[in-house]
Amino acid sequence: MFKKKPNIKSLAPLKSSDRRRTADQIISDLGIEVPVNHGADPEDKAAATAPLTALRKSLLPENALSARFTTTSGPDLKQVSGTVYAGSHDGEEQRILWVKAEDKMYPTVYTLWHNPGILPLLYTPLAVVEKLRGGADLMTPGLQRGPPFPAKAKKGAIVAIASLESPTIPMAVGTCEIDVSALGDVRGAKGHAVQTFHWAGDEIWSWSTSGKPGGDPPEYLEGWDDERKQEDDSLAEQVDNLKLGGADQEEGGVSLGTDDIAERSQAEKSQGLEGEDAPSKKDFIDEVEDRELNTKEIDDAFKNAFLYGVRYHMNSNRDQPNFGLDFPLSQSAVMSTLVQPFLPTYTPARTASLQIKKSSWKNIKKFIKYLDKQHIVKSKDRDGNEVVILDVDFNDEQIENFTPYRLPKKDTPSTTSAPNAKPSAPLDAADSSIGQKIKILSVLRPKEKLAPLFEASQADPRGFYTTAELRPILTTYIEAENLIPPKNKRLVNINPLLANTLFGSSALDSQALSAGAIPRDALTERLISSCSPFYVILRNDANVSDAKLKAGAPPKIQILLETRSGNKTVTKISGVEPYSIMPQPLADELRKACASSTSVEKLVGSSPKNPVMEVMVQGPQKDAVLKALEKRGVQKAWVEIVDKTKGKKRG
């Protein structure tokens, strides 16, 4: 709904009574369960109502503001009006938390990220979520992880939508157009399931009083997936509901029932889990031998994981082109979506063994070329340093005849060390940043005060422009307003609009205003400095239209040399994540290249939600670090060097 920026009037603080009443109405309308303080004294009203007070503050903070808004929606540009409620949690940036439209209160993603479980959560593949973020509605065939679907997802109910790849992070909000809770098999179904109202990336998400861009979603949230844990605790349990063979073979499903234990894939056989000797489903993990695997077993596991991943996509995305796979598939995409989730990492020792560098191929590039030689995929070298998959032969005999094996559960020792621990990061199967090509694009966005100037030039006042693109816009305006003095065409006469938008109260500004004219180049520089800088870091063949612009100047990777423990020098590297560089593989390479010990720790002072990791290498290793970064596409101009061993030196 909010593709176009809404017209929001001045925000006004909510009275305490209005805030409580609005929060109570939200709790009632959404059916949110209010926690009960069982240990409180019944006569102590403050203690008894403390849970309700905390819930109200979580939904609508005490600093909440409200304002009326208007916008247009739909192909017929229907006029829509309502109320927005803004606020901030724990000192964070003030954001819009709720939108009231057509007598319904819709939470924004910021509210959902702070209040898990307040809406029914529906799931769909990441590729579909990306389309929702463009304003599309969720179609019925796109629904995943059901049936059963949430009981509250009735027709007209407000629901949240998350991707299968990040199931605890709601990325969109909408209204059910059908009774989703009553749906059976969605395969072959048609029509809209959810009309999208708001998504991470729209103008409501982007709004802030300071002009900062919208906030990035967290990596993981507890609470959102609790309702589905027993029904779908792991990817393996999703696959359990599919069937293969017999009467259902035409549907291409997968069966993992106890009757099928005798039919094991080569990977499972090679690991001593074959046929009748395979453990029962109940005791499967407990009876798997905790040992390291040999090279052949590792090779078999990776190949079968890939076959498993392809079959899973074929079964889960029958109605999508290429079964939901977006070709060409990069090396990192192959590893993260088609291999790692399907590796049989049952125990810590097996998990440690199942790394691509311990296979006979040693890296993902050679593994993909092996699949090409097997005629399972069609691949192509890209940029000389990476190979991509252009196509998969979904009719290949090895894929068609593949028999799935049981996957490890999330609560096994190989994946989680504590009951409430967050999912661990994927294993470093390959350092896909080596050989990548990085391009930094810096653009400018006009501030709101410049809107009249851009509109007069028939340019988008909220668009993004390079410095070169701003010059002709200013020239068009100057010529349209006839502001060039006939005696000196290098000057531009200053009219009221230019005076109000590009000039302030400084001495130089006052001098130019008194003269009534200014050189064209100086005026252009004023226009550039009056715009807000944005940047995007593009990797390999990434399209700028698909990238997310970030406010400010491009970040620099910092190399810090400092003395510790007397005269011992260490080199610290931080800020590599924006350049698609994983800190741990970088540390591993530097440990070998420098013959020094390395470590990776969270940078002191970085955000707990989005931590920045710091790589530390023993010794003065600046040159080795620059060389490693250069291999990963980083230019020296994007690096800041601070040498505290000899005073400060920047380069």
GIGIMO-V391403 format. One record per helix or strand of 3 or more residues. SS is the DSSP state (H for helix, E for strand). FROM is the first residue (numbers start at 1). LEN is the number of residues. If there is no record, write none. Layout:
ss/from/len
SS/FROM/LEN
SS/FROM/LEN
This chain:
ss/from/len
H/16/15
H/45/4
H/50/10
E/65/9
E/78/10
E/95/7
E/104/4
H/109/6
E/120/5
H/126/7
H/140/3
E/158/6
E/172/5
H/180/3
E/192/8
H/203/4
H/226/3
H/235/6
H/246/6
H/258/3
H/266/5
H/275/3
H/284/4
H/295/22
H/321/4
H/331/12
H/348/6
H/356/3
H/364/10
E/377/6
E/386/7
H/397/4
E/438/9
H/448/9
H/467/14
E/491/3
H/496/7
H/507/9
E/517/3
H/520/10
E/531/9
H/544/3
E/557/8
E/568/7
H/577/3
H/583/12
E/598/5
E/613/6
H/622/10
H/636/3
E/639/5
H/644/3
